[in-house]
Amino acid sequence: MTTLSERISQSAFDGSRLRVILLLDLHDGAQNQFLEAYEHMRNQVASIPGHISDQLCQSIENPSQWLITSEWESAPPFLAWVNSEEHVKTVQPLHSCVRDTRSLRFSVLRETGLAFENTPEPVKGRLQAAPRLGDGVVRHALTFTVRPGTEDIVAKILADYDSPQARVDENTRLRRTSLFMHGNRVVRAVEVEGDLMAALRHVSRQPEVRAVEEAINPYLEQDRDLADPDSARMFFTRAALPTVHHVKAGRHAAADVQRHALFYQAKEGCGMALARLLAGQDEEAAQDVAGPIESSTIFQRDDVVVRLLEVSGPLDAQPAQALGIGGDRKAAMLGRLLEGGANGLPTTDPEAARFLAQAEMTLITDRRASES
């Protein structure tokens, strides 16, 4: 039996301080332009609630390599900032200066130096309580909308392509890709062993994937030109749907579970709170040794929340309480956060089945690497 300490878990909601590391490789001759863009960005970030500090560093071995580190009171204010339109506009001037970037995000677990109470200005936020157990898999999603009335055409295009080569390099492999639709919204969830950015770049260069992306271009609500690096970058930046929580119970065999995705539209400004609520419910469900949920991954950006569940048995056959959506109290909490309010939220198993039918996304394709 998997114990709590052995359970696979990651979360943006543990309240610990966050260290963000951005590695950059500049184009030749772009240093002054980069410094001007950084000063503008630094001034903008300094006013964001939850931001503590940042540093700009230059390599002593290769002057073209730079490092930006920032510290935040916790992950949610950083995620709210980095996924905002304001952030997209703020970092735009950096793009023409930078040849390559890599972003890393860490909760602060231990530190040396002066104790908090002895510092002149105590640092806000707490340390991560205990190490978390990972499984070597990075989970990420992309989401975008297509023009109403074109859903069937897009679904067929997305279902009928050849899978790209899974192996990226000796350290990185594309493990699984699942595509879902809910109305005119598309969600593509990926699992990668190794470097996520290397895997995404690898996939974007594959002829079969490029052909699919070009084929759906005429049906997108947001125009893009994949031949234009700036246009492609802006599209995929806005389409990013980051993981904010993942828990895996470790009690069901892979062959015994089914994958489902649920779509939630939060009230304006309530997306992070809704994701936090669902994360807490799924943590409780993972502790139920007789429960049907094997794993839950929650993706959130702005007011869009997607909950990816691995469930033992059909989703509509599960009791409401087992899925963390039953009962008057939970229905009321969901109602305060969901667009449309509490009307029709489940308090009984039949109501839960109807609610899940409305929230469940249609699975278009679910592909695993052959050796997974």
N, C-alpha and C positions, 0 to 999 in steps of 0.2 A: 504493500500500500504506500502511496506517495504521501509523505508528511508535508506540513506547511513549509518547513525550511527547504524541502527538496522541490517545491512546486515552481515550474517555470513562470516567471512573472516580470513584467516591466510596466512602469507607470509614470505618468507626468503628474500624478496627484498625491505623491507622498509628502509634499511640503518641504522637501529638502532644497537647499541652494543649488543653482545650476551654473555650470561652467561651460561656455560655448567657445569653441576653437574654430577659427576660419583660416585655412591655409591657402595662400595665393601665390601664383607664379605670374609675374608681370611681363607684359610685352617690353621689348627693348625700347628705351626712350620714353616710357610712359610714367616715370616716377613722379614728376611734378604734377601731372594731371591726376594721378592716383592720390597724392597727398592732399590736393585741393578737394577731391571728391570725399576722401576720408574725413576731413575736417567738417564738411557739411553734414555727413552722415553722423559723426560723433556728436555734434550739437543737437541733431534731431533725436538720437537715441537717449541722450542724457535726460530728456524730459519725459521719457516713457515711464509710467508707474511700474515699479518692480525692478528697474535697472539699478545696479549698484555701482559698477565701474567697468572700464575697458582699458586695454593696452594695445598699442601698435608696436610690433617688433619687426626688425629686419635681420635676415640671416647674416652671420659673420663669415660664412663660407661661400654663399652665393647671394649677392646683393639683389638679385631678381626675385628672391623668395622672401615673402613677408608672412607675418602671422598677426591676426587680430584675435585677442581673447576678451571675453566679456563675462561678467558675473551678474547673476539675477537672483532675486529673493527666492524664486521657485520657478518651475517650468511653465505654468500657465500664462503668466504675463509675457514671457518671451515668445511663446507660441502664438499668442494673440497678436503680438507685434510682427513677427516674422511672416505670418500668413495674411497680413493686411495689405490693402491696396496702397496705403501710405508707405509701407516698407518697399513694395515693388517700385514705386516712384523714387524713393530715397536712394536705392542702390543702383538704379539705372545708369548713372554716370560712371560707375565702377566697371561696367561690362566692357567698355571699349579699352580699358587699361589692362585687363586681366586675361592671361592665356588659359589658365586653369585654376579651379578652386575646389576645395573640399571642406565641408562643414562637419564638425563633430560636436556632440552634446553629451555632457556628463553630469550626473548628480555628485555633489561633494560628499564623500564618505568619511575621510579622515583629513586632518591638517595639523601642521606643526606651527609653532610661533606663539604669540601672546594669546592667553585665554580671552574669550569674548568679554568677560567682565572687566578685564584690565585694559582694554583698548579705549582710547579717547572717545571714539565713536563706534559703539558696538555694531558689528555686522548684522544685518537683518537676515532672517531665514535660518533654518536649522540644518544640521548635517543629516545625511541619509542614515536611517536607523541601523540598517544591517545590509550586508551584501545580498544582491539578488542573484538568482540562478538563471542563466541563459541557456539557449540551445543552439547558438551559433547562427541563428536565422534573423535576418533583417526583414521587417514587414513594412510595406509602403503601399499607397494607393494613389491613383489618379482619377479625377472625376471631371466630366464636362457634359454639356447638354447639346442635343441635336434639335433641329427645327421640328416642331410638332407636325405629325403626319408622316414623318420619315422614319419612324421607329423600326418598322418591320424591315425596311431596306438596310438600315444600319445594323440591325441584329444579324441579318444574313451575312453581311460583309465581315462582321467581327467573328462570326462562327466558322467561316469557310476559308481560313488561311492556314498555311503550313507552319508548324511550330518552329521557332528559331533554334539554332544550336544552343544547348543549355550551358556548355562549358565555355566560360569567358577566358580564364587563365588558370594557372595551377592553384590559385587561392580563391577564385570566385566562380560560382555556378548559379544559374537561374534554376530555382527548384520548383516553383509552382506559379501559375498565372490563372486567376479566376476572373471572368468578365460577367457583370450583372447589369441589368437595366431596370429602372423603375420609372414608368412613364417615359419622358424624353431624356432622362438622366442616365449616363453611363458611368459605371465604376469599374476600374481595372485594379484588382488587388494582386500584388506580386510578393513572392517570398524568395529571398536571395541568401545564399551562403557566401559570406565574404563582403566585398566592397559594393554597396548598393549603387553608387554613381558609376562605377566601372560596368556593372551589369546593365544599367539603363542606357549608357552610351553604346554598349555592345548591341543591345536589342535594337536601338534606333538605327544602327547601320545595316541590319540584316535586310536583304532585298524583299523578303516576304512580308516583313513588318512595314517597311517603307511603302510597299504597294497598298497595304491595307490603310495606312494613314492617309495616303493620297486619295484613296477611293472614298473615304468618309468626309474629306474636306468640304465638298459641296453641301453637306447636310449639317455642318456645325453651326451653332448659333453665334459662336465667337470666331471670326475670321482668323486664319493663320496662313503663313507661307513658310513651309518647312525648308524651303531653299534659302530663306533669309534667316541667319542665325539669331538676330535680335527678335524677330517675330516668333520663331520656334521657342526661344528661351522664355519669352513673356507668356506664351501660351502654357507651357508646361510648368512654369512657376505658379501661375494662377490655378492650374489644374491639380496641383499637389494636394493630397489629402493625407496628412501625416498620421501615424499611429500615436495615440495618446495613452493607450492601455492595452496590455495583453496578459492573459492568464491561461495556463494550461494545467488541467487537473492531473493528467497522467494516469488515468484509471481505465480507459477504453482503448482497445486496439484500433488502429487506423482503419481497418476494413469494416469496423462496426459503426462508424460515425458518418453522418451526412453533413455537407457544408451548405449553410444558408446565409444570406445577407439581408439585413433589415435596414430600411431607410427611415430616418427621422428628420423632419424639418422643424427646427427649433424656432421659437419666437426671436425677434431681432435682439441680438446681444446675449442670447441665452444658450448658445451652442456649447460653450465650455462647461457651463453648469449642467447641461443635459448629459454631456459625455461623462462628467464626474459621477452623476447619479447612476448611470448605466454601469459604469466601472465598479462602483460599490456593490451593486446588485449582483454582478457577475463574479466578484470576489466571494460573496456569500455563497453563490451557487456552486463555485468550485470547491468549497469546503464541505459540501454535502456529499458524503461518501456514496450515497445511493442516487445522486442526481444524474440527469441525462447529459449535462453540458460537459464536454471534454475540453473545449477551449473557447475563448472569446477574444476577439481583437476589435478594438474600437478606434475608428478613424474619425477625425473631426477637423473641419476648417470653417471658420465663421459660424454660420448657423446650420450647416449641413453636418449630420452625424450618421455614420454607417457602422453597424454592429455586425461583425462577421462571426458566426457561431458554428462550431463543430458539435453536433448533437447526436446522441445515440437514439436512433429511431426517427420517424417523421416529426417535423416541427409541430404540426397541428395536432399531434396526438399527445403532446406533453401538457401536464397540468400547469395552470397559470403561475402558481407559486414556484414551481421548479424552474421557470424561465425568468423569475424575478419581475413579473409584470402584474401579479394578482394582488387583490386586497384594496380596500378603500384608501388607505394611507398612501400606498405607492401610486395608485391611480391619481390621487389628488396632486402628488408631487410631480408626476409626469404632466398633468394637465396645466400646471403653472408654467411649464417650460416649453411645451409643444405648441406649434402654430395651430390655431383652431381650438385651443383650450381643452377642457376635460370632457367634452361631449364624445361619448362613444368609447371612452377608455375602459379597459377591462377590470372588473372586480370578480367575475366568475369565469370558469373554464370556457363556456360557450362564447362569452364576450371576448375572452383572450384569443380564441380561435379566429374570430372575426377581425380583431385588431391586427393579429399577425398576418392574416391574409391581405390586409390593406398595406401593411408595412413591408411585407416580404418582397424582395427584388427577384426578378426573373433571371435564372442562371442561363447565360448564353453559351459559355464554354468554360471548362475547368481542366487545365492541362498540367500534368506533372512531368518532370524530367524522368527519363526511363529508369534511372538508377535510384530514384527517390522511393 
